[in-house]
Amino acid sequence: MNNELEKYFAGTMSATERREFLNKLQGNPEAKKEFARMKAIWAISGLTSQEGDREKTATGIVQFEKRLKRRLVHRFRMGILKYAAIVVLLVSTTWFVSNLYILNKSSKQYTEINVPKGQRVNMTLPDGTSVWLSPQSRIKIPNEFNRKNRMVELNGEGYFEVTKDDKKPFTVKTQQFNIQVLGTRFNVFAYAAKKSKFETCLIEGRVLVYNKDNEDERVYLNPHEKVSLVANRMVVSNSNFDNEEYLKSGIFSFRSKPFGEILNYLTLWYNVQFDFTGNVKLDELISGKIRQSEEVDNILTALQAVYHFNFKKRDDEHYEIY
C-alpha cells in the first residue's frame, strides 16, 4: 500500500487504480481515518503566494508544504499522523453536521434553527431552496410558505441557492436590511452582534437589497457584485467571491484580509473574546484557509504560519493576543 499511497498523492494513479486503492481502505478503519486526515491536510496546504503580493501570504505554508509532502507518506506508514500544531491551517476529516443543529418549534407556523459554535448546517426549505448556515447563525423559517411570498429571518451568515419562482419572491430578512430575489445564488453576512458589518455577495441572477426602515435606500446587484456598509451606508463594489465551495465544505478562504478581521470571524463563530497586548498589528493583511469546525487553539496556531504573534488562553472564552 505504500507505493499506492505515493502514487495517489502524486496524482499518477489511473481511475481504476484509484478506485481499487480506496476500496482497500474500506477494510482498514484506522488506515482510512488517517488517510482522510492526510488528504485534507494535503488539500489545504496547497495555497501558494501570488507574484507581487505585498501582504503577508502563505509563503511559510508553501515552504512547509514541500517538507510536508516529503514526510506525509512516512508518517502515515508509522501510524502517527498527528498535526495538532502544524503550521498549516488545519482541517479535520470532512463530515456533515446536518443532524447537530438545535431546532426549536417557536410556534405551529415557524421553526427556528440555531447552529452551534464551530459547526455548520445545510437544510432544504419547503420550496426546495438550499441554505448553508455558518457557525452561531440562526434562521427562522415558516413551516410552509404562503401564496404571495417566501420569507425567512436570518441572524448570522448564510449561503442561499434559491429555487426560482417568478410569482413568489424570496426574501431574507436581517436586522437592518432585506434581500429580495426570485431565484438566484448569493451569500449574506448579517450577524446582529456585528451591526457595523453587513454584506451580500451575488454569484448568479439579480437581487434587491433595501433598508427595512427606509425602503428608498435600496440597491440592485448584478452577478459578481456585492453591497457592504461603509459609514453606515450601502456601497456597491465588485465581488471576487470565490467561497461558494468553501462555504459548503465548511472551509473559509481569505486573501489579503486584515488580521483583526479574521479574529472578528473567530469571535462570531466561537463566542470568544480577544484581548490585545504588545505590538500586534491588526491591519496586517494575511491570506489562508480555515476549517470552521477546527478548535480555536488550532486555528490560532495555524495563523502563526502567516503572521508572527503569540497567544495565551485564559479560559474557554478569553484569549490574550500579543
KAPEDA-V481235 format. One record per residue. SS is DSSP state (@ for helix, = for strand, . for the rest). PSI is psi as a letter, one per 20 degrees, with the letter a starting at -180 (none if undefined). Layout:
ss:SS psi:PSI
ss:SS psi:PSI
//
This chain:
ss:. psi:h
ss:@ psi:g
ss:@ psi:h
ss:@ psi:h
ss:@ psi:g
ss:@ psi:g
ss:@ psi:h
ss:@ psi:g
ss:@ psi:i
ss:@ psi:i
ss:. psi:k
ss:. psi:j
ss:. psi:q
ss:. psi:r
ss:@ psi:h
ss:@ psi:g
ss:@ psi:h
ss:@ psi:g
ss:@ psi:g
ss:@ psi:h
ss:@ psi:g
ss:@ psi:h
ss:@ psi:h
ss:@ psi:h
ss:@ psi:h
ss:@ psi:h
ss:. psi:j
ss:. psi:n
ss:@ psi:g
ss:@ psi:g
ss:@ psi:h
ss:@ psi:g
ss:@ psi:g
ss:@ psi:h
ss:@ psi:g
ss:@ psi:g
ss:@ psi:g
ss:@ psi:g
ss:@ psi:g
ss:@ psi:g
ss:@ psi:g
ss:@ psi:g
ss:@ psi:g
ss:@ psi:h
ss:. psi:j
ss:. psi:j
ss:. psi:p
ss:. psi:q
ss:. psi:q
ss:. psi:p
ss:. psi:p
ss:. psi:i
ss:. psi:p
ss:. psi:i
ss:. psi:r
ss:. psi:p
ss:. psi:a
ss:. psi:k
ss:@ psi:g
ss:@ psi:h
ss:@ psi:g
ss:@ psi:g
ss:@ psi:g
ss:@ psi:h
ss:@ psi:h
ss:@ psi:g
ss:@ psi:h
ss:@ psi:g
ss:@ psi:h
ss:@ psi:h
ss:@ psi:i
ss:@ psi:g
ss:@ psi:g
ss:@ psi:g
ss:@ psi:h
ss:@ psi:g
ss:@ psi:h
ss:@ psi:i
ss:. psi:k
ss:. psi:l
ss:. psi:n
ss:. psi:o
ss:. psi:l
ss:. psi:h
ss:. psi:k
ss:. psi:q
ss:. psi:l
ss:. psi:q
ss:. psi:o
ss:. psi:q
ss:. psi:q
ss:. psi:r
ss:. psi:p
ss:. psi:p
ss:. psi:q
ss:. psi:q
ss:. psi:k
ss:. psi:h
ss:. psi:j
ss:. psi:i
ss:. psi:r
ss:= psi:p
ss:= psi:p
ss:= psi:p
ss:. psi:o
ss:. psi:h
ss:. psi:a
ss:. psi:i
ss:. psi:h
ss:= psi:q
ss:= psi:p
ss:= psi:p
ss:= psi:p
ss:= psi:p
ss:. psi:p
ss:. psi:r
ss:. psi:q
ss:. psi:j
ss:. psi:r
ss:. psi:q
ss:= psi:p
ss:= psi:p
ss:= psi:r
ss:= psi:p
ss:. psi:r
ss:. psi:h
ss:. psi:j
ss:. psi:i
ss:. psi:p
ss:= psi:p
ss:= psi:p
ss:= psi:p
ss:= psi:p
ss:. psi:r
ss:. psi:q
ss:. psi:k
ss:. psi:q
ss:= psi:p
ss:= psi:q
ss:= psi:p
ss:= psi:q
ss:= psi:q
ss:. psi:h
ss:. psi:p
ss:. psi:q
ss:. psi:a
ss:. psi:i
ss:. psi:h
ss:= psi:r
ss:= psi:o
ss:= psi:p
ss:= psi:q
ss:= psi:p
ss:= psi:p
ss:= psi:n
ss:= psi:b
ss:= psi:p
ss:= psi:q
ss:= psi:p
ss:= psi:p
ss:= psi:n
ss:. psi:p
ss:. psi:p
ss:. psi:p
ss:. psi:n
ss:. psi:h
ss:. psi:i
ss:. psi:n
ss:= psi:q
ss:= psi:p
ss:= psi:p
ss:= psi:o
ss:= psi:p
ss:. psi:a
ss:. psi:g
ss:. psi:h
ss:= psi:q
ss:= psi:q
ss:= psi:p
ss:= psi:p
ss:= psi:r
ss:. psi:g
ss:. psi:o
ss:. psi:a
ss:= psi:p
ss:= psi:r
ss:= psi:p
ss:= psi:p
ss:= psi:o
ss:= psi:m
ss:. psi:p
ss:. psi:h
ss:. psi:i
ss:. psi:m
ss:. psi:h
ss:. psi:i
ss:. psi:o
ss:. psi:p
ss:= psi:p
ss:= psi:p
ss:= psi:p
ss:= psi:p
ss:= psi:h
ss:= psi:q
ss:. psi:b
ss:= psi:q
ss:= psi:q
ss:= psi:p
ss:= psi:p
ss:= psi:q
ss:= psi:p
ss:. psi:h
ss:. psi:i
ss:= psi:n
ss:= psi:i
ss:= psi:h
ss:= psi:n
ss:= psi:q
ss:= psi:q
ss:= psi:p
ss:= psi:p
ss:= psi:r
ss:. psi:q
ss:. psi:k
ss:= psi:q
ss:= psi:q
ss:= psi:p
ss:= psi:r
ss:= psi:p
ss:= psi:o
ss:. psi:l
ss:. psi:k
ss:= psi:q
ss:= psi:p
ss:= psi:p
ss:= psi:p
ss:= psi:r
ss:= psi:q
ss:. psi:p
ss:. psi:k
ss:. psi:o
ss:. psi:k
ss:. psi:j
ss:@ psi:g
ss:@ psi:h
ss:@ psi:h
ss:@ psi:g
ss:@ psi:h
ss:@ psi:i
ss:. psi:j
ss:= psi:p
ss:= psi:o
ss:= psi:p
ss:= psi:q
ss:= psi:p
ss:= psi:l
ss:= psi:q
ss:= psi:q
ss:@ psi:g
ss:@ psi:h
ss:@ psi:h
ss:@ psi:g
ss:@ psi:h
ss:@ psi:h
ss:@ psi:g
ss:@ psi:h
ss:@ psi:g
ss:@ psi:g
ss:@ psi:h
ss:@ psi:i
ss:. psi:l
ss:. psi:r
ss:= psi:q
ss:= psi:p
ss:= psi:p
ss:= psi:p
ss:. psi:q
ss:. psi:a
ss:. psi:m
ss:. psi:p
ss:. psi:o
ss:. psi:i
ss:. psi:j
ss:. psi:p
ss:= psi:p
ss:= psi:r
ss:= psi:q
ss:= psi:a
ss:= psi:q
ss:= psi:p
ss:= psi:p
ss:. psi:i
ss:. psi:i
ss:. psi:q
ss:. psi:q
ss:@ psi:g
ss:@ psi:g
ss:@ psi:h
ss:@ psi:g
ss:@ psi:g
ss:@ psi:g
ss:@ psi:h
ss:@ psi:h
ss:. psi:i
ss:. psi:h
ss:. psi:i
ss:. psi:p
ss:. psi:o
ss:. psi:r
ss:. psi:q
ss:= psi:q
ss:= psi:p
ss:= psi:o
ss:= psi:g
ss:= psi:a
ss:. psi:i
ss:. psi:i
ss:= psi:p
ss:= psi:q
ss:= psi:p
ss:= psi:p
ss:. psi:none
//
